[in-house]
Amino acid sequence: MANPSRVAVIGSGISGAVCASLLAGKGVSVTVFESGRGAGGRMSQRRETMEDGKELFFDHGAPYFTVNHHEVMSLVGSWEAQGLVAEWKEIFGSFDRNTGKFLDFEKEGLTKKYVGVPGMNSICKALCREPGVETKFGVTVGKINWLQDRSLWSLTGLDREDLGQFDGVVASDKNITSPRFTGVTGRPQPLDISSSPELAVMSQDIPVRSCFVLMLVFREPLLSIPVKGFSFKNSEVLSWAFCDSSKPGRPCLSPDSRVCS
Ligand SMILES: Cc1cc2nc3c(=O)[nH]c(=O)nc-3n(C[C@H](O)[C@H](O)[C@H](O)COP(=O)(O)OP(=O)(O)OC[C@H]3O[C@@H](n4cnc5c(N)ncnc54)[C@H](O)[C@@H]3O)c2cc1C
């Protein structure tokens, strides 16, 4: 692509959203296609309404992120200035299942942890609204075809509807192209890229590992836990636990802070 003027980005997770924003900043007209209802992908936020009408919010993908590259740091700095992210200043540690003890307390601020505000999806939402980015939610791209005669990519939806033609296509989610991924938990079927055999072969080797997230709410604060996030030692099942309501910028769930998610 020497001078692409129209690019389709498949997926509005962090990689698709950042890519769309960078391309749009260079004057490219970008259309983001997203199967889900909103932006975020594995950095999305889930809303649940309790019986009494209270709303609960969970970051059910990445709980936070760290930065170790100066270019990314400057990008994150600009998001921080816009109020899209904030540092999560809490004490973290680990929990040894064998001894039942918390250990390895990490000093506040040793490794800066950032979260989206008010939810992890805030970054992707904002990037997908930037000038030059058009986002189509609830649209799953089913197939991409290379039109040799016109040097364009043609996209079709799951019901074979025409989604347009583009100079370039960015498939942001590795699951998009992996034939091993077959729509677990209602996610879309893998994208048909059979018209590009080279891509299809490359994508076969991308491993996919499933994981599950439990979203739990407690009526009382868990005072016996001395940290707001911890990893598990000596557990083959559990990896981490985090207290979402301790993150900055989360809506106050109850005045006495008795509800903790
Ligand atoms: C539980 C959990 C904890 C994590 N913890 C951390 C952490 O602590 N720190 C960290 O840095 N990372 C963490 N990660 C990883 C991080 O969340 C992901 O690496 C990152 O969000 C992936 O972004 P992405 O844009 O590549 O893909 P995704 O976020 O998966 O976005 C891909 C998007 O493409 C859409 N899509 C797929 N197929 C199609 C199609 N055919 N048509 C249209 N749309 C389509 C999907 O709906 C999705 O929204 C965690 C992930 C999980 C699940």
The ligand as an SDF file (V2000), in Angstrom:
LIG
                    3D

 53 58  0  0  0  0  0  0  0  0999 V2000
   -8.7630  -12.1640   31.5120 C   0  0  0  0  0  0  0  0  0  0  0  0
   -7.6990  -11.4190   30.7680 C   0  0  0  0  0  0  0  0  0  0  0  0
   -6.6990  -10.7730   31.4800 C   0  0  0  0  0  0  0  0  0  0  0  0
   -5.7100  -10.0650   30.8130 C   0  0  0  0  0  0  0  0  0  0  0  0
   -4.7660   -9.4010   31.5330 N   0  0  0  0  0  0  0  0  0  0  0  0
   -3.8760   -8.5870   30.9260 C   0  0  0  0  0  0  0  0  0  0  0  0
   -3.0030   -7.7420   31.6730 C   0  0  0  0  0  0  0  0  0  0  0  0
   -2.9930   -7.7690   32.8980 O   0  0  0  0  0  0  0  0  0  0  0  0
   -2.1540   -6.9300   31.0000 N   0  0  0  0  0  0  0  0  0  0  0  0
   -2.1350   -6.9070   29.6280 C   0  0  0  0  0  0  0  0  0  0  0  0
   -1.3560   -6.1520   29.0550 O   0  0  0  0  0  0  0  0  0  0  0  0
   -2.9690   -7.6930   28.9010 N   0  0  0  0  0  0  0  0  0  0  0  0
   -3.8300   -8.5230   29.5140 C   0  0  0  0  0  0  0  0  0  0  0  0
   -4.6820   -9.3140   28.7780 N   0  0  0  0  0  0  0  0  0  0  0  0
   -4.5090   -9.3710   27.3440 C   0  0  0  0  0  0  0  0  0  0  0  0
   -5.1190   -8.1680   26.6460 C   0  0  0  0  0  0  0  0  0  0  0  0
   -6.4280   -7.9550   27.1370 O   0  0  0  0  0  0  0  0  0  0  0  0
   -5.1600   -8.5000   25.1660 C   0  0  0  0  0  0  0  0  0  0  0  0
   -3.8810   -8.8740   24.7140 O   0  0  0  0  0  0  0  0  0  0  0  0
   -5.5870   -7.3180   24.3450 C   0  0  0  0  0  0  0  0  0  0  0  0
   -6.7000   -6.6460   24.9140 O   0  0  0  0  0  0  0  0  0  0  0  0
   -5.9140   -7.8470   22.9650 C   0  0  0  0  0  0  0  0  0  0  0  0
   -6.2790   -6.7650   22.1480 O   0  0  0  0  0  0  0  0  0  0  0  0
   -6.5340   -7.0130   20.6130 P   0  0  0  0  0  0  0  0  0  0  0  0
   -6.9960   -5.7120   20.0480 O   0  0  0  0  0  0  0  0  0  0  0  0
   -5.3360   -7.6330   19.9970 O   0  0  0  0  0  0  0  0  0  0  0  0
   -7.6690   -8.1250   20.5210 O   0  0  0  0  0  0  0  0  0  0  0  0
   -9.1500   -8.1000   21.1140 P   0  0  0  0  0  0  0  0  0  0  0  0
   -9.2400   -7.2380   22.3010 O   0  0  0  0  0  0  0  0  0  0  0  0
   -9.5510   -9.5230   21.2570 O   0  0  0  0  0  0  0  0  0  0  0  0
   -9.9930   -7.3810   19.9690 O   0  0  0  0  0  0  0  0  0  0  0  0
  -10.3970   -8.0460   18.8040 C   0  0  0  0  0  0  0  0  0  0  0  0
  -11.7720   -7.5550   18.4350 C   0  0  0  0  0  0  0  0  0  0  0  0
  -12.0970   -8.0700   17.1460 O   0  0  0  0  0  0  0  0  0  0  0  0
  -13.4710   -8.3870   17.1230 C   0  0  0  0  0  0  0  0  0  0  0  0
  -13.6580   -9.3620   16.0460 N   0  0  0  0  0  0  0  0  0  0  0  0
  -13.1460  -10.6200   15.9740 C   0  0  0  0  0  0  0  0  0  0  0  0
  -13.4840  -11.1850   14.8180 N   0  0  0  0  0  0  0  0  0  0  0  0
  -14.2120  -10.2740   14.1310 C   0  0  0  0  0  0  0  0  0  0  0  0
  -14.8360  -10.2590   12.8460 C   0  0  0  0  0  0  0  0  0  0  0  0
  -14.7390  -11.3150   12.0150 N   0  0  0  0  0  0  0  0  0  0  0  0
  -15.5360   -9.1460   12.4610 N   0  0  0  0  0  0  0  0  0  0  0  0
  -15.6260   -8.0570   13.2820 C   0  0  0  0  0  0  0  0  0  0  0  0
  -15.0310   -8.0160   14.5130 N   0  0  0  0  0  0  0  0  0  0  0  0
  -14.3380   -9.1070   14.9120 C   0  0  0  0  0  0  0  0  0  0  0  0
  -13.7500   -8.9600   18.5020 C   0  0  0  0  0  0  0  0  0  0  0  0
  -15.1330   -8.8560   18.8350 O   0  0  0  0  0  0  0  0  0  0  0  0
  -12.8710   -8.0400   19.3730 C   0  0  0  0  0  0  0  0  0  0  0  0
  -13.5960   -6.9290   19.8670 O   0  0  0  0  0  0  0  0  0  0  0  0
   -5.6930  -10.0360   29.4090 C   0  0  0  0  0  0  0  0  0  0  0  0
   -6.7070  -10.6810   28.6880 C   0  0  0  0  0  0  0  0  0  0  0  0
   -7.7030  -11.3610   29.3680 C   0  0  0  0  0  0  0  0  0  0  0  0
   -8.8110  -12.0200   28.5600 C   0  0  0  0  0  0  0  0  0  0  0  0
  1  2  1  0
  2  3  1  0
  2 52  2  0
  3  4  2  0
  4  5  1  0
  4 50  1  0
  5  6  2  0
  6  7  1  0
  6 13  1  0
  7  8  2  0
  7  9  1  0
  9 10  1  0
 10 11  2  0
 10 12  1  0
 12 13  2  0
 13 14  1  0
 14 15  1  0
 14 50  1  0
 15 16  1  0
 16 17  1  0
 16 18  1  0
 18 19  1  0
 18 20  1  0
 20 21  1  0
 20 22  1  0
 22 23  1  0
 23 24  1  0
 24 25  2  0
 24 26  1  0
 24 27  1  0
 27 28  1  0
 28 29  2  0
 28 30  1  0
 28 31  1  0
 31 32  1  0
 32 33  1  0
 33 34  1  0
 33 48  1  0
 34 35  1  0
 35 36  1  0
 35 46  1  0
 36 37  1  0
 36 45  1  0
 37 38  2  0
 38 39  1  0
 39 40  1  0
 39 45  2  0
 40 41  1  0
 40 42  2  0
 42 43  1  0
 43 44  2  0
 44 45  1  0
 46 47  1  0
 46 48  1  0
 48 49  1  0
 50 51  2  0
 51 52  1  0
 52 53  1  0
M  END
$$$$
